Amino acid sequence: MLKKIECFIQPFKLDEVKDALIDSGVEGITVSDVRGFGKQRGFIKGEMPNKQVKFLPKVKLEIVVDEEIIDNVTKTIVRLAQTGEFGSGKIFVLPVEDAIRIRTQESGINAIV
């Protein structure tokens, strides 16, 4: 079965995470520059929060993998993306019903490898 990982990490962690994911067998990654906030409402340590929300820059990675490597991939992201501070990011793992490579019409795992 295929799984989709959507994760949000700090932009300065992208290259290190990307290189390690490729080494761990990930065949493709989609990256988007996004802005958002979490529990801290966008305020960093030492700032006085108010009612306004601050959107902070993040990088969103979207990765589809075989479930056999999902644990290795998520552990790699956690190990390399954590900063020890609020805002290190989040990982979401979702089921993927199917994948189809448009060019060849291959489906399932064959569409992503």
C-alpha positions in Angstrom: 0.0 0.0 0.0 1.1 3.5 -0.7 1.4 6.3 1.9 1.6 10.0 1.4 3.7 12.1 3.8 2.9 15.8 4.1 5.4 17.5 6.3 6.2 21.1 7.3 9.7 21.9 8.2 12.0 25.0 8.7 13.3 26.2 5.3 17.0 26.0 6.4 16.5 22.2 7.1 15.4 21.4 3.5 18.7 20.5 1.8 19.8 18.1 4.6 16.4 16.4 4.8 16.2 16.1 1.0 19.6 14.5 0.7 18.9 12.0 3.5 15.5 11.1 2.0 17.0 10.4 -1.4 19.6 8.2 0.3 16.8 6.3 2.1 15.0 5.3 -1.1 12.6 8.1 -1.7 12.0 8.4 -5.5 10.4 11.9 -5.6 9.6 14.9 -3.4 7.4 17.9 -4.1 8.4 21.1 -2.2 6.3 24.2 -1.7 7.1 27.4 0.1 4.3 28.0 2.5 3.4 30.2 5.5 1.5 29.2 8.6 1.2 29.1 12.4 0.6 26.5 15.1 0.0 26.4 18.8 2.3 29.4 19.4 0.3 31.5 16.9 3.5 32.4 15.1 5.3 34.0 18.0 8.8 32.8 18.9 10.3 32.4 22.3 10.8 35.7 24.1 8.1 37.6 22.1 5.0 38.9 23.8 2.0 37.2 22.0 -1.1 39.3 21.3 -4.3 38.6 19.6 -2.8 38.9 16.1 -1.4 35.9 14.4 1.9 35.8 12.7 2.4 33.6 9.7 5.9 32.1 9.7 7.7 30.7 6.6 7.9 26.9 6.3 8.6 24.4 3.6 6.0 21.7 2.8 7.2 18.4 1.5 4.9 15.9 -0.2 6.2 12.4 -0.6 4.5 9.2 -1.7 6.3 6.0 -0.7 5.6 2.3 -0.2 4.4 1.6 3.3 7.5 -0.7 3.8 9.7 2.4 4.2 7.3 4.8 5.9 8.9 4.4 9.4 12.4 4.9 8.0 11.3 8.0 6.1 9.4 9.6 9.0 12.3 8.9 11.5 14.7 10.5 9.0 12.6 13.6 8.8 12.2 13.9 12.6 15.9 13.3 13.2 17.1 15.9 10.7 14.3 18.5 10.9 14.1 19.0 14.6 15.5 22.2 16.0 14.7 21.8 19.7 12.5 24.9 19.4 8.8 25.5 18.8 8.0 25.5 15.1 10.3 22.6 14.1 7.4 21.2 12.1 4.8 18.5 11.7 4.5 15.2 9.8 1.2 13.8 8.5 0.9 10.3 7.1 -2.1 9.6 4.8 -3.2 6.5 2.9 -3.0 6.7 -0.9 -5.6 4.7 -2.8 -3.7 4.6 -6.0 -1.1 6.4 -8.1 -1.0 6.5 -11.9 1.9 7.6 -14.0 0.3 9.6 -16.9 3.0 8.8 -19.5 2.9 5.0 -19.2 -0.4 4.4 -17.3 1.5 2.3 -14.8 -0.3 2.3 -11.4 0.3 1.5 -7.8 3.9 1.2 -6.6 5.1 1.0 -10.3 3.9 4.6 -10.8 6.2 6.0 -8.2 9.4 4.0 -8.7 
